[in-house]
């Protein structure tokens, strides 16, 4: 993730997350989607079509949940950009499933990893802060 994008995560609260619990939930959802993609990759290699489709479907569900949870009013352009990116990722996963294309899975996993690293930076200060919010996060 570029330093500018990370700065935007720090200053704009795209999910309306005012505490560490919500930030942790976002991280768990991102981790879950990345894990499902890794699982789908294994199923794809073993030609386990039904299991591959189920894993991809679960990844899409998690990404859709992340998109739905965006606070578009408070998140402004960051939330709008994330919404577009999540939509793109869901389409790429459908294509990966249809075409048995690991490259598309890898692309989405990489994008999710970049987003996750930005949110992980927000959680670190939240974990060390008791009553105060992480720097730059507005309730």
C-alpha positions as CSV (number, residue, x, y, z in Angstrom):
1,X,0.0,0.0,0.0
2,X,1.4,3.4,-0.9
3,X,2.2,5.8,2.0
4,X,-0.5,8.2,0.7
5,X,-3.1,5.5,0.8
6,X,-2.1,4.5,4.3
7,X,-2.4,8.1,5.3
8,X,-5.9,8.2,3.9
9,X,-6.8,5.2,6.0
10,X,-5.5,7.0,9.1
11,X,-7.5,10.2,8.4
12,X,-10.7,8.9,7.0
13,X,-12.7,6.3,8.8
14,X,-14.3,4.5,5.9
15,X,-16.1,2.0,8.1
16,X,-17.3,4.4,10.7
17,X,-15.2,2.3,13.1
18,X,-14.8,4.3,16.3
19,X,-13.2,1.5,18.4
20,X,-10.8,-1.4,18.1
21,X,-13.6,-4.0,18.0
22,X,-14.8,-2.7,14.7
23,X,-11.3,-2.5,13.3
24,X,-10.7,-6.0,14.5
25,X,-13.8,-7.2,12.7
26,X,-12.7,-5.6,9.5
27,X,-9.3,-7.4,9.8
28,X,-11.0,-10.7,10.6
29,X,-13.2,-10.4,7.5
30,X,-10.2,-9.5,5.3
31,X,-8.3,-12.5,6.8
32,X,-11.2,-14.7,6.2
33,X,-11.5,-13.7,2.5
34,X,-7.8,-14.2,2.0
35,X,-8.0,-17.7,3.7
36,X,-11.0,-18.7,1.5
37,X,-9.0,-17.6,-1.6
38,X,-6.1,-19.8,-0.6
39,X,-8.4,-22.7,0.0
40,X,-10.0,-22.1,-3.4
41,X,-6.6,-22.2,-5.0
42,X,-5.9,-25.6,-3.4
43,X,-9.3,-26.9,-4.5
44,X,-8.6,-25.6,-8.0
45,X,-5.3,-27.4,-8.3
46,X,-6.9,-30.6,-7.1
47,X,-9.8,-30.1,-9.5
48,X,-12.4,-30.1,-6.7
49,X,-14.9,-28.0,-8.5
50,X,-17.7,-27.9,-5.8
51,X,-15.3,-27.1,-3.0
52,X,-13.6,-24.5,-5.1
53,X,-16.9,-22.8,-5.9
54,X,-17.9,-22.9,-2.2
55,X,-14.6,-21.3,-1.1
56,X,-14.8,-18.6,-3.7
57,X,-18.5,-18.0,-2.8
58,X,-17.5,-17.5,0.8
59,X,-14.7,-15.1,-0.2
60,X,-17.2,-13.1,-2.2
61,X,-19.6,-13.1,0.7
62,X,-17.0,-11.7,3.0
63,X,-15.9,-9.0,0.5
64,X,-19.6,-8.1,-0.1
65,X,-19.9,-7.8,3.7
66,X,-17.0,-5.4,3.8
67,X,-18.5,-3.4,1.0
68,X,-21.9,-3.3,2.6
69,X,-20.4,-2.1,5.9
70,X,-18.7,0.9,4.4
71,X,-19.8,4.2,5.9
72,X,-20.2,6.1,2.6
73,X,-21.3,9.3,4.4
74,X,-18.3,9.6,6.7
75,X,-15.9,7.7,4.5
76,X,-16.2,10.0,1.6
77,X,-14.0,9.2,-1.4
78,X,-12.1,6.5,0.4
79,X,-15.3,4.5,1.0
80,X,-16.4,5.1,-2.6
81,X,-13.0,3.9,-3.8
82,X,-13.1,0.8,-1.6
83,X,-16.6,0.0,-2.7
84,X,-15.4,0.1,-6.4
85,X,-12.4,-2.0,-5.5
86,X,-14.5,-4.6,-3.7
87,X,-16.9,-4.8,-6.6
88,X,-13.9,-5.3,-9.0
89,X,-12.5,-8.1,-6.7
90,X,-15.9,-9.9,-6.5
91,X,-16.1,-9.9,-10.3
92,X,-12.5,-11.2,-10.6
93,X,-13.3,-14.0,-8.2
94,X,-16.4,-15.0,-10.3
95,X,-14.1,-15.0,-13.4
96,X,-11.5,-17.0,-11.5
97,X,-14.1,-19.6,-10.6
98,X,-15.5,-19.8,-14.1
99,X,-12.1,-20.0,-15.9
100,X,-10.2,-21.9,-13.2
101,X,-7.7,-19.0,-13.2
102,X,-5.3,-18.9,-10.3
103,X,-3.9,-15.6,-11.5
104,X,-7.2,-13.9,-10.8
105,X,-7.3,-15.5,-7.3
106,X,-3.7,-14.2,-6.7
107,X,-4.6,-10.7,-7.9
108,X,-7.6,-10.5,-5.4
109,X,-5.6,-12.0,-2.6
110,X,-2.8,-9.4,-3.2
111,X,-5.4,-6.5,-3.2
112,X,-7.0,-7.7,0.0
113,X,-3.5,-8.0,1.6
114,X,-2.8,-4.4,0.7
115,X,-6.1,-3.3,2.2
116,X,-5.4,-5.4,5.3
117,X,-2.0,-3.8,5.9
118,X,-3.6,-0.4,6.0
119,X,-6.2,-1.5,8.5
120,X,-3.6,-3.4,10.6
121,X,-1.8,0.0,11.0
122,X,-5.0,1.4,12.5
123,X,-5.4,-1.5,14.9
124,X,-1.8,-1.3,16.3
125,X,-2.4,2.2,17.8
126,X,-5.9,1.1,19.0
127,X,-4.4,-1.8,20.8
128,X,-2.0,0.5,22.7
129,X,-4.5,3.2,23.4
130,X,-7.0,2.8,26.2
131,X,-9.7,5.5,26.2
132,X,-8.3,7.6,23.3
133,X,-9.0,6.8,19.6
134,X,-6.1,6.0,17.2
135,X,-4.5,9.0,15.8
136,X,-6.5,10.5,12.9
137,X,-9.6,8.3,13.4
138,X,-12.7,10.4,13.9
139,X,-15.8,9.0,15.6
